[in-house]
Amino acid sequence: KISNQERGIVFVYKGNNGNNILNYSRQYTSQGVSPVQNGNSSGDQSGDFLLSHYANSYKGRSKMKLAWEIKGAGNAFSGTILNTSFGFDGISNAWYDGGLQGTEIVEEAQIATPGMNQWRVRTCFHPATAIDGILYSPWYHLTSGSAHDWNGNINAPLAPVINAEPQDLEICMGDSIELDVTATMGEYYYWYHDDTLIANQDTSNGNLVISNCTLDDTGNYYCISSNSYGEDTSLVISVTVHDLPIVELGADYYGCFDTIHLDAGNGMTAYNWNNGLSDSQILAADTSGNYFVNVVDVNGCENMDSIYIDFLYPYGGQEICVVTVDSASEYNLVVWEKPIDPSIREFNIYRQSDVIGIYNLIGVVSYDSLSVFVDSTALPREHEDYYKISVTDTCGNESELSPYHKTMYVGISSGPDSSYVLEWTPYLIEGYPDAIYTIFDGSYYIYRGTDTLSFGPYDTLAGNIFNLNVYASGLPYFRVGTKLITECAPANLKFLSGPYSHSISNIEEISNGDYIEEKFNDQLTVLMYPNPAKNILNIELNAKNVMEDISIRLIDVFGRQVYCKSFDGSVNQFKQPINISSIAHGLYWINIETGNQQFYEKLVISR
């Protein structure tokens, strides 16, 4: 092994009388025992023979090889010349510090006849053992026995020398350790962790990578670089793997709405909530969604955690279906459709106070109860009312109030010709300016009855008409309704009972006036009003299975017929106003006749 101090010039001598080194080149016969020529041959050589020369070294190099060549010289050369081996057996191809002490290299030459008239030899270094810039020696001629030296520079083989050391390292758990060492002449690199060789490492270079580090990777590290001539050891450096900071936001939350304070833990140098939502340790979460935080501790290590919050919000969008007036109690009924939602605990009914836009809670209905509220404190005969609804969930949270529903109100005032004017306000729904056409069927239905419990249809008007002239009769009670396009519950249409298909107004009564009413065997009812009459006399027929015509005559006190009209008895219901403005005022008899039945009643025309 050649150390750094032995690096320099290596001399290989082939004959040097001054140094007492043999300088012979010899020719042997094929048996190789006694030379037949100790110098340059000038004769014609043919057949099998051997050639040799001496190789000597002053300083050697292990595993360095020599090669040599023989060549013929002169114009008469012919035959096969062997370029001999790139190695030899004399010193087992290995040179040592003591050098080669006059080793003779002998090789066979087969020269055919006619042979060569001159031969020569030279020594060269095998290409695998590089010498700086010089591969072959000059040709060596033994023409006069003079000495010929040859030498060349060679870099002596070195043990590795580490020239780039690793550095101490601090990382976070989960990061990668990356250490680097470089060494001149380094062929292999072996890294050690706390004096234990690291398994499965790449030894062909000085780079060490340990991915996804744990706390167990903390410790001392060093590297040994080696080759065939020695080794060198790096500095021992310290690697510290820091644990990640602890951040725990807790389990996902599913429950009642509340403000939840999420705590990412104290002692951190940085907090980042939801990519910039907040940089504080504590975040107040008041909406449903995913929340995540990234924290950095004093070691620069990062960690994160997340939580999903799903608040139970009150059911949204609850609305009133319709508000109507109950015929029996004459109380307002607030009706709504009940959604299927187990989070609803109860429904809250609000009515506008005596201040516009201010609503007071007037009742609470549990989720399990019928979705109808009876407002026993309302006065539908005196004024209209505005209602709203909300829901309260099982957490005690109340939803926003719904759009309002305003009830209809019907009033009666005196009209012309002994008539009365029936007037009503429209049914209104907040946010639906055309509710009469979009929620209801576009019409107002007028009902009349003998009492507050018995009503029948009287007239139908378009949804943009809000008054009607009526007259006193035996059916003095009136109310107005409008029909929903979609009922509040899926069932057949039923007037004034659930499922609720109408909004019905309050009840109004014509308390004064007289009328004429006649019944014929419960098959025919004739109603005439008003009495006294001025210019108009209203006639109403309600017939059941009457086949004969019905005639009505007006007779003065002298027995003269002043008016006669016949009606088809098969028409079940009929209402006909008669213009009597051309008939003089006074006392008259009305004659009603059908089949073999007739009846007389007094009528007064007064102007």
C-alpha positions, 0 to 999 in steps of 0.5 A: 500500500502506498501512503500519501508520503510515497506519492510521486515518480515511479521509475521502471528501468530496462537496463542501466549499467550505472545502476548495475541493472542488467540491460540484456535483451536475449534470444533463446531457442524454443527450449528457453534454457540458454540464450543464443543471442545477448543483444540485437540480432542481425541474422535471419531468424526463423522457426520457434524461439524466445525473446526476453528483457529485464524489468526493474522498478525503483518504487512499485505500485500494487496491482500494476501490470506491464505489457511488452511487444516484439516487432521485426525491423528492416525491409526483409521482415516477414512472418507472424509476430506475437504481441504478447500478454497484458500480464505476466507470471513472474511476480503474479502481476503484483508489484510491491514497495520493494520494486521488481528486482531484475525480473526477466520477462520471457515470451515466445516468438514464432517466426516463419521462414524467411524470418526477420533480420532484426527484432526489438522489444519495448515495455508498456504499462497496461492501460488499466493501470493508468500512468500520467500521460505515458503509456508506452516506453520507447523502443529498446534497441541493443545495438551496442549494449548501451543503457536505456532508461525510461520513467514516467509519473504515476499517482500513487493510490490513496486511502480516502480523505473526507473533504466535506463533513456533515452538519448537526441537524434538527428536524420534525417528526415525519420529515426526512434526514439528509446527510452528505459526505464527500471524500477524495478517492472514496469508493464506499461509504458506510453510515452509522447511527449511534455506532450501529451500521445503518441497514439497506443504505446505498454505499456507492455515495456519501448521501444518506436519506431517511424518510418519514423520521420518528423520534427513534431516529434521534442520535449521533451519526457519522460516515466511514469512507473506504477503498482498497487502500484505507478509510477515513471517518467523518465528524460525529454529528447530532440529529434531533427529531422533535415531536410534533405539537399536540393539537386536539380540537375534539370529536365532530359535533352534531347537536343543538346550535350554539357558539362552540369555542375551538381551542388549538392549545397554548404555547404555539408560535403561530395559528392558522384557522381555515387558511386565514380565517383567524390567527388566534389560539381560540376560534368561536365557531357559530356556523356548520361546516369543517374547521381545521387549524395548522399550528407551529411550535417553538421548534418550527414543527407543524401539526394540524387537526380538523373538526366537523360541526353540524348544528341542529338549526330550527326548521326553516320555511314553515308557513301558514297554509290558511286562516279562516273563521270557524262557523260554530265558534266564530273564532279565527282558525290558523291552519298549517301543514306539519312537516316531517321533522323530528327536530321540531318541538312545537309551533308558535302562533303570532298575531299583529298587535295594535302597532304595525309590524309588531307581533305578539305570541298568542299560542304554542302548539306541540308537534304531536298535536293537530296543526290548527290553532283556534284564536279565541281572543280574536274579534273577526266581526270587528276587524281583520287580523295578521298572523305569522308562525314559527317553529321551536326545535328540540334544542329550544331554538326558534326559527324566524317568523313566517310571512304574514297572512291577513284575514278577510273582513266583511261589512254591510252598509245601506245601499240604494233602493232598499238594498245593502252593500256587502263589502270585504277586504282581500285575503293577503299573503306577504310576498304574494301580491297576486295571492288571489290568483296564485294561491287561490283560484281567482274568485270570491264566493258569497254565501248566505244563510238563515243562521250562523251555522247554515250557509249556502252559495249565493254568488261568485265574483272575480277576484278584483271585485270587493263589494256586492248589493244585497237585499234583506230576506229570510237569509240575513247572514252573509260571509265571503270566502276564497278557495285554495288551489291546493288544499291544506291537506289531501282530502275531498273538498269540504266547506267549513271543515277540514281538510281546509280548502277555503279561507272564510270571512267573518259573518255579517247580518242584515238585521232589518227589512222584510221579505216574502217566503213561501214553501210548497211541500218542501219541494219548492221555496220562493223567496221575494225581497225586499218588502216594501220594494222600491224599484227592484224586486228580487225573486229566488227559487229553490226547487227539488224535483218540480216538473211544472212551470212556476208562474208569478203574477203581480195584481193591483187592488182592482184585480188587474194583472200588472206583471207576470213571469213564468219560470222553469221548475226543473231549475234547482236554483234561480235568482231573478231581479225584477224591475218594478220602477214603472209600476205605480206605488201602492198595495199589490198582491203577489200570486205564486202558482205551480201545478194545482198549488197557489199562494197570495201575499201582500207586496208594498211598492213605496217610493 
